Structures are given as C-alpha cells and as structure tokens.
C-alpha cells in the first residue's frame, strides 16, 4: 500500500485488494449510469418503429454496462487527483479498496463485453456508437481534454450526450435529425450543469491543477457562459415540437422548464464574485438534474400518449 499526499492509502498494482461487490459497483459511477440509462431508454421509446422487449432490455443493459465501464476507466486514470479532491477522495481506488490495475482490467472487460453483446444482439451501428462513446469519455475527455483545456466539459460533454442516440439506433439502425436533437439537448445542457458545480468546487480543481473554466477565466466569464448555454439548451429542448416528433403540449412544458432553467442561471450570473456560500450555483446544479429528467420524461409521456391514441391495442 502507498499513501498519496497524506490522504487515504492507495492499493498498489500487483497487490490484491480486499474489494467488495459494493466497491466495484461504485467504480461504475451509478449516479452517472442512472442518467445514461434513463436517456438511452428515452431514445428507445421515442424512436419510430418497434423493438422486441427482450432485445430492448439487452440494449439497455449493454448501454448501462458500457457507461459503467467508462466510469471505471475514468476512476483508474484520475486516481491521483481523486485522492486530493474532497468530492472524490473516498472513491475505491484512492481509498485503497481497489488496486488501479484491477479497476483498469474491470473497465476494459466490461467495455468489450457491452459492445460485442450489443452488436450481436441488436445491431452494429448502436454498438459502434457505444464503443466510440466509451473511447471518447475514457481517452478523449479523461486522458486529454480534462487536464489540458478549460473547454474540457464542453467538448467532453459529448460522451454523456450519446446515450439517447444509441437507444434510437437500437430501434432504427440509423442516426437521424431527431436523434441528433436529443444528443444536442444533453450536449448543450452539460456546460451549465457542470460549471455550476465547478463554481462551488473551484478550490478542489485548483488544488489538482485541472483547468476548469472558473479557475482559468474567472467567475464572471463562467457565469456569462452558464447563461448562454442555459438559453441554448432551453431553445433546443423545444425543437422536437417544431420538428414534429413531439406535440405542442410537450413544447409548452419544455418552454416552461427552460424558463426556470434560464431564471436559475441568471440568479448565478447576479451572484457576487467571491461569494463563499454559492447558494445560487448549488440551486442551479440541483435544478439542472431535475430539468434533464423532466424534459426527457415529458418527451416519453408525449410519445406514449401519441401511440395510445394512434394504436389503442398496445405499444409493441
């Protein structure tokens, strides 16, 4: 075992850890995985056409496992900075419960398993997008962008935006303008969501040298960017109504949610620089999670109502 900067002990490579099933589950980043599963399921539901329920379940499980694999690879690579940041210091690797080599092997095996099974059981387009998503998050974002540019979360946010596109491809074996809009909703939402967190975790990111926007460009620039991305997200979220794959009713709900999202972002913009409590930023971070779940829930409910009206006999 070794000690990292007086923090928790870290299991060395080659040394067998005494990890529990719970520790391995924590490696999968279950909170992030829940959002991935939810938005991927939304892609399945919103896509035109039908998919066998068993294949649909396999698809969701593969996407969940792929997301978990990405999380494990992220924790493996970021173990050094996770040990320093208060938000991540108790994760399994910096806490010494899992050796880095075990986490790496775990992530790689799950990555291959999820992609191959999805390709064999559903289609290879969805498997290919899943493979690219894992690569993008683990290599492009984690290993390159995160430590090299303050735009890390803008570009890297694409990884979290692919799940509904994967779900859509599972049903249609295609990428369309509709699935691209679903991708864009999450892609544009991510900066405002994550920079709200970065504002009240600035000291953590500064301590590990990760160039998050508040640390590099300052709070004022970050607040301007948060408002801009909140507005773009709100506009994009109503596009399904204009493109015809959601009703006017959904559009009104999305517009109302977007208005609150923008209001919360403006509250952050009005927050004095150097505010230690960061209450508006914390409120925006919390609401942004609710916002995304609400928008995709509204889309699925709208789709369900449409199907029941058109085909009273059932979904499949």
Secondary structure as a PSIPRED ss2 file (coil, helix, strand):
# PSIPRED VFORMAT (PSIPRED V4.0)

   1 X C   1.000  0.000  0.000
   2 X E   0.000  0.000  1.000
   3 X E   0.000  0.000  1.000
   4 X C   1.000  0.000  0.000
   5 X C   1.000  0.000  0.000
   6 X C   1.000  0.000  0.000
   7 X C   1.000  0.000  0.000
   8 X C   1.000  0.000  0.000
   9 X E   0.000  0.000  1.000
  10 X E   0.000  0.000  1.000
  11 X C   1.000  0.000  0.000
  12 X C   1.000  0.000  0.000
  13 X C   1.000  0.000  0.000
  14 X C   1.000  0.000  0.000
  15 X C   1.000  0.000  0.000
  16 X C   1.000  0.000  0.000
  17 X C   1.000  0.000  0.000
  18 X C   1.000  0.000  0.000
  19 X C   1.000  0.000  0.000
  20 X C   1.000  0.000  0.000
  21 X H   0.000  1.000  0.000
  22 X H   0.000  1.000  0.000
  23 X H   0.000  1.000  0.000
  24 X H   0.000  1.000  0.000
  25 X H   0.000  1.000  0.000
  26 X H   0.000  1.000  0.000
  27 X H   0.000  1.000  0.000
  28 X C   1.000  0.000  0.000
  29 X C   1.000  0.000  0.000
  30 X H   0.000  1.000  0.000
  31 X H   0.000  1.000  0.000
  32 X H   0.000  1.000  0.000
  33 X H   0.000  1.000  0.000
  34 X H   0.000  1.000  0.000
  35 X H   0.000  1.000  0.000
  36 X H   0.000  1.000  0.000
  37 X H   0.000  1.000  0.000
  38 X H   0.000  1.000  0.000
  39 X H   0.000  1.000  0.000
  40 X H   0.000  1.000  0.000
  41 X H   0.000  1.000  0.000
  42 X H   0.000  1.000  0.000
  43 X H   0.000  1.000  0.000
  44 X H   0.000  1.000  0.000
  45 X H   0.000  1.000  0.000
  46 X H   0.000  1.000  0.000
  47 X C   1.000  0.000  0.000
  48 X C   1.000  0.000  0.000
  49 X C   1.000  0.000  0.000
  50 X C   1.000  0.000  0.000
  51 X C   1.000  0.000  0.000
  52 X C   1.000  0.000  0.000
  53 X H   0.000  1.000  0.000
  54 X H   0.000  1.000  0.000
  55 X H   0.000  1.000  0.000
  56 X H   0.000  1.000  0.000
  57 X H   0.000  1.000  0.000
  58 X H   0.000  1.000  0.000
  59 X H   0.000  1.000  0.000
  60 X H   0.000  1.000  0.000
  61 X H   0.000  1.000  0.000
  62 X H   0.000  1.000  0.000
  63 X H   0.000  1.000  0.000
  64 X H   0.000  1.000  0.000
  65 X H   0.000  1.000  0.000
  66 X H   0.000  1.000  0.000
  67 X H   0.000  1.000  0.000
  68 X H   0.000  1.000  0.000
  69 X H   0.000  1.000  0.000
  70 X H   0.000  1.000  0.000
  71 X H   0.000  1.000  0.000
  72 X H   0.000  1.000  0.000
  73 X H   0.000  1.000  0.000
  74 X H   0.000  1.000  0.000
  75 X H   0.000  1.000  0.000
  76 X H   0.000  1.000  0.000
  77 X H   0.000  1.000  0.000
  78 X C   1.000  0.000  0.000
  79 X H   0.000  1.000  0.000
  80 X H   0.000  1.000  0.000
  81 X H   0.000  1.000  0.000
  82 X H   0.000  1.000  0.000
  83 X C   1.000  0.000  0.000
  84 X C   1.000  0.000  0.000
  85 X C   1.000  0.000  0.000
  86 X C   1.000  0.000  0.000
  87 X C   1.000  0.000  0.000
  88 X C   1.000  0.000  0.000
  89 X C   1.000  0.000  0.000
  90 X C   1.000  0.000  0.000
  91 X C   1.000  0.000  0.000
  92 X C   1.000  0.000  0.000
  93 X C   1.000  0.000  0.000
  94 X C   1.000  0.000  0.000
  95 X C   1.000  0.000  0.000
  96 X C   1.000  0.000  0.000
  97 X C   1.000  0.000  0.000
  98 X C   1.000  0.000  0.000
  99 X C   1.000  0.000  0.000
 100 X H   0.000  1.000  0.000
 101 X H   0.000  1.000  0.000
 102 X H   0.000  1.000  0.000
 103 X H   0.000  1.000  0.000
 104 X H   0.000  1.000  0.000
 105 X H   0.000  1.000  0.000
 106 X H   0.000  1.000  0.000
 107 X H   0.000  1.000  0.000
 108 X H   0.000  1.000  0.000
 109 X H   0.000  1.000  0.000
 110 X H   0.000  1.000  0.000
 111 X H   0.000  1.000  0.000
 112 X H   0.000  1.000  0.000
 113 X H   0.000  1.000  0.000
 114 X H   0.000  1.000  0.000
 115 X H   0.000  1.000  0.000
 116 X H   0.000  1.000  0.000
 117 X H   0.000  1.000  0.000
 118 X H   0.000  1.000  0.000
 119 X H   0.000  1.000  0.000
 120 X H   0.000  1.000  0.000
 121 X H   0.000  1.000  0.000
 122 X C   1.000  0.000  0.000
 123 X C   1.000  0.000  0.000
 124 X H   0.000  1.000  0.000
 125 X H   0.000  1.000  0.000
 126 X H   0.000  1.000  0.000
 127 X H   0.000  1.000  0.000
 128 X H   0.000  1.000  0.000
 129 X H   0.000  1.000  0.000
 130 X H   0.000  1.000  0.000
 131 X H   0.000  1.000  0.000
 132 X H   0.000  1.000  0.000
 133 X H   0.000  1.000  0.000
 134 X H   0.000  1.000  0.000
 135 X H   0.000  1.000  0.000
 136 X H   0.000  1.000  0.000
 137 X H   0.000  1.000  0.000
 138 X H   0.000  1.000  0.000
 139 X H   0.000  1.000  0.000
 140 X H   0.000  1.000  0.000
 141 X H   0.000  1.000  0.000
 142 X H   0.000  1.000  0.000
 143 X H   0.000  1.000  0.000
 144 X H   0.000  1.000  0.000
 145 X H   0.000  1.000  0.000
 146 X H   0.000  1.000  0.000
 147 X H   0.000  1.000  0.000
 148 X C   1.000  0.000  0.000
 149 X C   1.000  0.000  0.000
 150 X C   1.000  0.000  0.000
 151 X C   1.000  0.000  0.000
 152 X H   0.000  1.000  0.000
 153 X H   0.000  1.000  0.000
 154 X H   0.000  1.000  0.000
 155 X H   0.000  1.000  0.000
 156 X H   0.000  1.000  0.000
 157 X C   1.000  0.000  0.000
 158 X H   0.000  1.000  0.000
 159 X H   0.000  1.000  0.000
 160 X H   0.000  1.000  0.000
 161 X H   0.000  1.000  0.000
 162 X C   1.000  0.000  0.000
 163 X H   0.000  1.000  0.000
 164 X H   0.000  1.000  0.000
 165 X H   0.000  1.000  0.000
 166 X H   0.000  1.000  0.000
 167 X H   0.000  1.000  0.000
 168 X H   0.000  1.000  0.000
 169 X H   0.000  1.000  0.000
 170 X H   0.000  1.000  0.000
 171 X H   0.000  1.000  0.000
 172 X H   0.000  1.000  0.000
 173 X C   1.000  0.000  0.000
 174 X C   1.000  0.000  0.000
 175 X C   1.000  0.000  0.000
 176 X C   1.000  0.000  0.000
 177 X H   0.000  1.000  0.000
 178 X H   0.000  1.000  0.000
 179 X H   0.000  1.000  0.000
 180 X H   0.000  1.000  0.000
 181 X H   0.000  1.000  0.000
 182 X H   0.000  1.000  0.000
 183 X H   0.000  1.000  0.000
 184 X H   0.000  1.000  0.000
 185 X H   0.000  1.000  0.000
 186 X H   0.000  1.000  0.000
 187 X H   0.000  1.000  0.000
 188 X H   0.000  1.000  0.000
 189 X H   0.000  1.000  0.000
 190 X H   0.000  1.000  0.000
 191 X H   0.000  1.000  0.000
 192 X H   0.000  1.000  0.000
 193 X H   0.000  1.000  0.000
 194 X H   0.000  1.000  0.000
 195 X H   0.000  1.000  0.000
 196 X H   0.000  1.000  0.000
 197 X H   0.000  1.000  0.000
 198 X H   0.000  1.000  0.000
 199 X H   0.000  1.000  0.000
 200 X H   0.000  1.000  0.000
 201 X C   1.000  0.000  0.000
 202 X H   0.000  1.000  0.000
 203 X H   0.000  1.000  0.000
 204 X H   0.000  1.000  0.000
 205 X H   0.000  1.000  0.000
 206 X H   0.000  1.000  0.000
 207 X H   0.000  1.000  0.000
 208 X H   0.000  1.000  0.000
 209 X C   1.000  0.000  0.000
 210 X C   1.000  0.000  0.000
 211 X C   1.000  0.000  0.000
 212 X C   1.000  0.000  0.000
 213 X H   0.000  1.000  0.000
 214 X H   0.000  1.000  0.000
 215 X H   0.000  1.000  0.000
 216 X H   0.000  1.000  0.000
 217 X C   1.000  0.000  0.000
 218 X C   1.000  0.000  0.000
 219 X H   0.000  1.000  0.000
 220 X H   0.000  1.000  0.000
 221 X H   0.000  1.000  0.000
 222 X H   0.000  1.000  0.000
 223 X H   0.000  1.000  0.000
 224 X H   0.000  1.000  0.000
 225 X H   0.000  1.000  0.000
 226 X H   0.000  1.000  0.000
 227 X H   0.000  1.000  0.000
 228 X H   0.000  1.000  0.000
 229 X H   0.000  1.000  0.000
 230 X H   0.000  1.000  0.000
 231 X H   0.000  1.000  0.000
 232 X H   0.000  1.000  0.000
 233 X H   0.000  1.000  0.000
 234 X H   0.000  1.000  0.000
 235 X H   0.000  1.000  0.000
 236 X H   0.000  1.000  0.000
 237 X H   0.000  1.000  0.000
 238 X C   1.000  0.000  0.000
 239 X H   0.000  1.000  0.000
 240 X H   0.000  1.000  0.000
 241 X H   0.000  1.000  0.000
 242 X H   0.000  1.000  0.000
 243 X H   0.000  1.000  0.000
 244 X C   1.000  0.000  0.000
 245 X C   1.000  0.000  0.000
 246 X C   1.000  0.000  0.000
 247 X C   1.000  0.000  0.000
 248 X H   0.000  1.000  0.000
 249 X H   0.000  1.000  0.000
 250 X H   0.000  1.000  0.000
 251 X H   0.000  1.000  0.000
 252 X H   0.000  1.000  0.000
 253 X H   0.000  1.000  0.000
 254 X H   0.000  1.000  0.000
 255 X H   0.000  1.000  0.000
 256 X H   0.000  1.000  0.000
 257 X H   0.000  1.000  0.000
 258 X H   0.000  1.000  0.000
 259 X H   0.000  1.000  0.000
 260 X H   0.000  1.000  0.000
 261 X H   0.000  1.000  0.000
 262 X H   0.000  1.000  0.000
 263 X H   0.000  1.000  0.000
 264 X H   0.000  1.000  0.000
 265 X H   0.000  1.000  0.000
 266 X H   0.000  1.000  0.000
 267 X H   0.000  1.000  0.000
 268 X H   0.000  1.000  0.000
 269 X H   0.000  1.000  0.000
 270 X H   0.000  1.000  0.000
 271 X C   1.000  0.000  0.000
 272 X C   1.000  0.000  0.000
 273 X C   1.000  0.000  0.000
 274 X C   1.000  0.000  0.000
 275 X C   1.000  0.000  0.000
 276 X C   1.000  0.000  0.000
 277 X C   1.000  0.000  0.000
 278 X C   1.000  0.000  0.000
 279 X H   0.000  1.000  0.000
 280 X H   0.000  1.000  0.000
 281 X H   0.000  1.000  0.000
 282 X H   0.000  1.000  0.000
 283 X H   0.000  1.000  0.000
 284 X H   0.000  1.000  0.000
 285 X H   0.000  1.000  0.000
 286 X H   0.000  1.000  0.000
 287 X H   0.000  1.000  0.000
 288 X H   0.000  1.000  0.000
 289 X H   0.000  1.000  0.000
 290 X H   0.000  1.000  0.000
 291 X H   0.000  1.000  0.000
 292 X H   0.000  1.000  0.000
 293 X H   0.000  1.000  0.000
 294 X H   0.000  1.000  0.000
 295 X H   0.000  1.000  0.000
 296 X H   0.000  1.000  0.000
 297 X H   0.000  1.000  0.000
 298 X H   0.000  1.000  0.000
 299 X H   0.000  1.000  0.000
 300 X H   0.000  1.000  0.000
 301 X H   0.000  1.000  0.000
 302 X H   0.000  1.000  0.000
 303 X H   0.000  1.000  0.000
 304 X H   0.000  1.000  0.000
 305 X H   0.000  1.000  0.000
 306 X H   0.000  1.000  0.000
 307 X H   0.000  1.000  0.000
 308 X H   0.000  1.000  0.000
 309 X H   0.000  1.000  0.000
 310 X H   0.000  1.000  0.000
 311 X C   1.000  0.000  0.000
 312 X C   1.000  0.000  0.000
 313 X C   1.000  0.000  0.000
 314 X C   1.000  0.000  0.000
 315 X C   1.000  0.000  0.000
 316 X C   1.000  0.000  0.000
